[in-house]
């Protein structure tokens, strides 16, 4: 029987999973996570509910054999791009949210559980903390604050490889600007398969997103914190879950915002256009990092399905860049490829 890869991708409002054989996609599902099951304190509290959802669907589809489990990596210490066997230290850091609280922390925990269930090796690949910055990119401007790499590395890497395969380009010889646009937005300068720079897609940098604040005027942020006497937990929640489109318009759904624009809602148009404006600014910044020698500008992630958003971006950027559009996340497919590369001894393995 063909070998099978189980890929698990926990997101902030859903859990996606797929089972792949070498020949085809055997199973693909997404489970929405109701607001009542979402923890604002530590995502590990969501583990029992999410695990039961996955177990039920695997049982329903009579999946009783898996050869390797690959999960999305979470917020850990900075790591090289590649594959990591799940170990006790990784699990402990994920459960405690030692480096940050995000749904992707559950990936390692799921991989360990289902790896043991199927007697299969368990890995994470290209976690959100993939860090390939040169030292110059780490300097923030304030001693004691270091710029960090926190992005949609898995999809950025996988989509860029796919673009290169399609066009016959060698990724190790080309430069790209890649924008993953989803609940968070990562805009990356990719040089010779190295993520030379990228905005912190969770807190504090880059364009605002459907839920996140992006870069902010520091004086305004200080006034907000002190005037409202906000503690660290409250300001973190505001900036990572209740800002962006959701903060201004009460929704994180770009499709709903576009519908409002079509009915003449001027505020909705202003806010969505402002998000697009900030994406354009970040694209320009990352192109500058690459000395404006860019083979292609790549847009990916769920928002890349929006004709409105892509149309506005192309209107302003198509004269400067060759643009490729690859909507949706390619993370499950990236995990599939990584799983089979590991089984075939074609991927370098690192220890966490």
N, C-alpha and C positions, 0 to 999 in steps of 0.2 A: 504494500500500500504506500502511496506517496506520502512523503513527510509533510507535516502540518505545522504552521506557525500561528500561534494565538497572539494577536496584537491588541493592546488595551490602551486607550487614550482618555484619561479622565480630564474633563474640562470644567469650567466654573459652573455651568448650568446643565451639563450632560455628561454621560459616559458613552464613548464610542468603542466598539470592539469589532474585530473581524477575524475570521479563520481563513488562512490561505494555504492551498496546496501549491506545488510548483507549477501546476497547469492552470489554475484558475482561482478566483475568489469563491470560497465555499459558503461563507456566511458573513453578512455585514449588518450591524444593527446600531442604533443610537437610542439611549434612554434619557429622557428629560428628567431633571432633578427638580422636584417641586420646592418652592420657597421654604416650606416648613422643614425640609430635610437639609437645607443649606446652613452650615455653621459659619458665623462671622468670626469666631474665636480661633478655632483650629479645625482645619478640614478633615483631620483624622476622625472626628466625631461622625462624619458621613460614611465612614468605611463600612459598618455593618449593613446599612441600607443598600449602598451601591453594590457590595459584594453579593448580597442576596439576589439583586436584579441580574447580575452576570451569571450566577449559578443557575438560576431558573431558566434562562434562555439557552445555556449550554445543555442542560438536561432535556429541555423541550426539543432541541434539535439533535439530540442523541450524539453529542460530541463527547466521546469517551477516550480519545487518544490525541495527545498533542506532543510534538517533538521538541518545541522550544517556545518559551513565552517571552515576548518583547513588550515592554511598556514604556510610555512616555516618561522621561526623567523630570524630576522636580527641581525645587530650589535648594541646592546644596552649595558647598564651597565651589569656587571656580574649577572647571574640569576641561580637559582636552576633548576635542571632537572625536567620538568613537564609541565603543561598546564597553559596558561595565557590568560584570556579574553582580547581582544583588547580594549584599552581605549584611551582617548584623549592624555594623556601624551606619550603613546607609539607611537601614530600617529605623534605627534609633533616631537619627537626624530627621527623617521624614515624619515620624510620629510626634516628635517634639516641635516640629516646624522651626528647627534651630536657626535656619538661615532665612526664613520667610514663610508665610502661610499662603499656599496656593494649591488648587485642586490637583495639579500635576504631581504634588508630593505623594499622592495615593498610588501613583504608577508603580513605584518600587514595592509597595506593600501588596498590591494586587499580584505583581509578578511573582513575589515570594510565595504567596498563598497558592496560586494556581500552578506554579511550578512544582510545588510539593504535592498538590492534588494529582497531577498527571505524571509525576516522577520525571519532570523535564527541567532542563536548565533554564534559569530566569535571568534576564538582562534588562537594562535600560540602555538606550542609545541617544546620542546627541541631545542631552538634557538642555533645559532652558538656560543653564548657567555655563554653556560652552563659552570659553574665554580664550580668544586668540589675539587679544589686543597687544600692540607694541606699547612700550612704557609711556611714550608720549601721549597716547590716547587715554591713559589713566589719570593724568593730572587734571584736577577739577578747577583749580583757582583758589581754593581754600585749604590750607594745611589741615590734615585730619579727615578730610572728605576725599574719597577716591572714586573716580568713575568706574563703574562695573559693567560687565557684559551680562545682560539679562534679556533674552529675546526668544523668538519662535525659531530657534536654531534648527530644529528637526525639519520643519517644512522649508525653511530658507535653503538649507543644504540640499535637500532632496529635489526641490523644484529647480534649483540651478543646475544640478546634475542632469535632470531630465531635459532642460532646455539645451544643454550642451550636447547631449546624445542626439536630440532631434536635429540639430543644426550641424553636427559633425565638428563641433568645437572641442578643444582640449581645455577643460576647466582649470588646469594648472597653469595655463598660459594667458588667461583672459581676466578682465575686470568686469564686474557687474554691480549695479545698484538694485537691490531686491527689497520690495516693500510687502511684508505680510500684513494684511489688513483684516483684523477680526475684532474680538472683544477688546484686545489690546493691539497696538500697531507697532511693528518693528520695521525700521528702515535701515538696511545694512549696506556697508561698502565691502564688497567681496573682491579680494585681490588674490588671484592664483589659488583659489579654493580655501583662502583664509579669510575669516571674518575680521577684517582690519579695524572696523568700527561699527557700532550700532547703538541706537538710543536705548536707554533702559525702558523696556516696554511695560513695566509694571508701575513704577513710581518715579516721577521727577524729570523725565526728559522726553524730547520728541513731540509729535503732534498729539493733541487730545484724541480720544477714541470714543466708541460707544459708551464706555463706562469710566475711563481713566482720564486723569487731569492733564497728563503730559507736562511739558515745561511750563512754569508759572513765574510771574513777576515776584521776586523775593519779598519786596516790601509788602505787597498785598497778602502774601502767604503769612508773613509774620503778624500783620495786623489781624488777620482772620483768627489765627491761633490764640493770640493774647486777648483780643477783644471778646471772643467767645469762650475763653478759658478751656480750650480743647486739649484733652490728653492725647498721648501717642496713638492709642487704639482708635479713638474717634477720628483723628485727622487721617490716619491710614485708611480707615473704612471710607471716609469721604473721598479721598483722592483716588482710591483704587476701584471702588464699586459704585459710587454715587455721583461721579462727575461726568464730564464729556456730554454726549447727547442725552444721557439719562438725567444728568443734573439740570441741563437747560430745558429739556423737552419732556422729561418724564418717561422716556422710553429709550432702550438701547437697541432697538430694531431699526436699521437703516431703511428697510422696506416701508415701515410705517411712516417714517419721516418723509420719504419720497411721496407717499400718498398725500400727506398733508400739503406738501409743496404743490402738488397737482391740483389741489382744491383752493390754492391761493394763500396758503399760510406763509406770510412773509418772515416771521420769526424762524420757522422751521428751515426755510431756505437760507437765511443768514447763518444759522448755526451749522448746518451741513456744509455750506460753502466755506465756512471758516475752518472746519475740519480738513476739507480738501486743500484749502490754502496752506494749512500747516503741513500737510503731507508733502505738498510741492516744495515748501521751504526745506524740509528735511532731505528730500531727494537732492536738492541743490547742494546742501551741506555735504552729503555723502559723495556726490560727484566730485566736489572739491578735494575731498580726502584722496581721491583717485586721480588727481590732477586733470580731471575732466576727460580722462581716457577710459571710456565706458563702452564695452561691447554691446550691452543691452540693458535696458531698464525693465525689470520684471515685476509685475503686480500679481499677488496671489492672496489667499485667504478668502473667507466668506464674503467680505464686502466687495471683492472683485467680481462678484455676480451682478452687482448693481450697475445697470447701464448708465444711470445718472452720474454716479461717482466716476466710473471709468471714462465716460464721455468728457467730463470736466477735466480730468487729469490729462487725457490725450489732447484736448484742445490747447492746453498750456505747455505740454512737454514734448509733443510728437515732432516738433521741428528740431529739438535739441538731441533727442534720443531715438534709437530703434527700440520699440516697445513690444514686449511679449505679455500677454494676459493669460494667466493660468488660475482660474477661479477655484475656490475651495481650499481646504487643507489637504496636503498630500501626506499627512503624518502616518496614517495607517499603512499606506503603500511604502513609505520609507522604512517603517518597522518590518514590513514583510521582507524587503530587500536586505535589510540588516540581518534579519533572522537567518535567511538562507546563506548569506555571506559568512555568518558565524558557523553554521553547520558545515560549510564547505572549506572552513579554515582560511577564508580570504579577507578577514577583517581583524585589525589589530585590537587586542583586548587590553584594557587598563584595569587596575585595581582601585577601588574607592578607598 
